[in-house]
Amino acid sequence: MKNFILFNKILLLAFWAVFIIDFIWPVHVVILPIGLLMGVIHAVEFFWQRKALKKAGESDMQALVQTLLFGVLYWRSVVKRN
């Protein structure tokens, strides 16, 4: 399971890198809306799990950045630990 999560985190980081590059130099029409949608979904996830993350001892800024990057892959493991 750890390899699965690590693989998905690497894929998400690669996606966000492509999204940032595409945001600066638009090449692919599909990447921008998908990235914006994922950002909104991850922001909703953060506010939905904010109390649980705070209870787990995570700072708001770290939890926000990690959730925006990795979403459920981040906060699920943090909430599960506690």
PyMOL commands that set and color helices and strands:
alter all, ss='L'
color gray80, all
select helices_A, chain A and resi 2-24+31-55+60-70+72-81
alter helices_A, ss='H'
color red, helices_A
deselect
rebuild
show_as cartoon
